[in-house]
Amino acid sequence: MKVSCDIIKDLLPLYYDGVCSAASRIMVEEHLEECQDCRAELEAMGRVLPVSNKEKNLSDVEAVKKLSKRWKKGMIGSILKGALFTLITVIIVLLILYLFVDIRIA
């Protein structure tokens, strides 16, 4: 039975990692004996991918970390300002009610 390269290419990562079933492994190995393209695909999986612009990527990470810290500080400041504003508003409303509406808090 002739298996298409598309199916084999779907199975190659599992085959490479050694987690495919025995039947799939046999099917992939039989196909690899005949197909140079799929053999090349399997060999490419073993190569280490080059990382380009490593220094730039690391500096970008540092910039994002700094931005994250500033954002967190701003968020905490906003929460504290909101809580203080709410507390002052509640105190003013209670004071107005106490002075002008003659409601006494027991």
C-alpha positions in Angstrom: 0.0 0.0 0.0 1.5 3.4 -1.1 1.2 6.0 1.6 1.3 9.7 0.7 4.1 11.9 1.8 1.6 14.2 3.5 0.6 11.4 5.9 4.2 10.4 6.5 5.1 14.1 7.2 2.3 14.2 9.7 3.7 11.1 11.4 7.4 12.1 11.3 7.4 14.2 14.5 5.9 11.2 16.4 8.3 8.8 14.7 11.3 11.1 15.5 10.2 11.3 19.2 9.6 7.6 19.3 6.0 7.8 20.5 4.1 6.5 17.5 2.6 3.0 17.4 4.5 0.0 16.1 2.3 -0.1 13.0 2.9 3.6 12.3 6.6 3.1 12.8 6.8 0.3 10.3 4.8 2.3 7.8 7.1 5.3 8.2 10.2 3.2 7.9 8.9 1.5 4.7 8.1 4.8 3.2 11.5 6.3 4.2 13.3 3.5 2.3 11.7 4.8 -0.9 11.3 8.5 -0.4 14.3 10.9 -0.4 12.1 14.0 0.4 10.7 12.4 3.6 14.2 11.2 4.6 15.4 14.8 4.2 12.5 16.0 6.3 13.4 13.5 9.1 17.0 14.6 9.0 16.0 18.3 9.3 14.2 17.5 12.5 17.5 16.5 14.1 19.2 19.9 13.3 19.4 22.6 15.8 17.5 25.7 14.8 19.7 28.8 14.6 18.7 31.7 16.9 19.1 35.0 15.1 19.4 38.3 16.9 19.9 36.7 20.3 21.2 39.9 21.9 18.4 42.0 20.6 15.8 39.5 21.8 17.4 39.5 25.3 17.3 43.3 25.4 13.7 43.2 24.3 12.9 40.8 27.2 14.6 43.2 29.6 12.6 46.1 28.3 9.3 44.1 28.6 10.2 43.2 32.2 10.9 46.9 33.1 7.6 47.9 31.5 5.8 45.2 33.4 7.2 46.4 36.7 6.2 50.0 35.9 2.7 48.8 34.9 2.3 46.9 38.2 3.4 49.9 40.2 0.9 52.1 38.3 -1.8 49.5 38.9 -1.2 49.4 42.7 -1.1 53.2 42.8 -4.4 53.4 40.9 -6.0 50.9 43.3 -4.8 52.9 46.3 -6.0 56.2 44.9 -9.4 54.6 44.1 -9.7 53.2 47.7 -8.7 56.6 49.2 -11.2 58.4 47.0 -14.0 56.0 48.0 -13.2 56.3 51.6 -13.2 60.1 51.5 -16.5 60.1 49.5 -18.1 57.8 52.1 -16.9 60.0 55.0 -18.2 63.2 53.3 -21.6 61.6 52.6 -21.9 60.4 56.2 -20.8 63.8 57.5 -23.5 65.5 55.3 -26.1 63.0 56.5 -25.0 63.6 60.1 -25.0 67.4 59.9 -28.0 68.2 57.7 -30.4 65.2 57.8 -30.1 64.6 61.5 -29.4 60.9 61.1 -27.5 59.6 64.0 -25.3 56.6 63.9 -25.9 54.5 67.0 
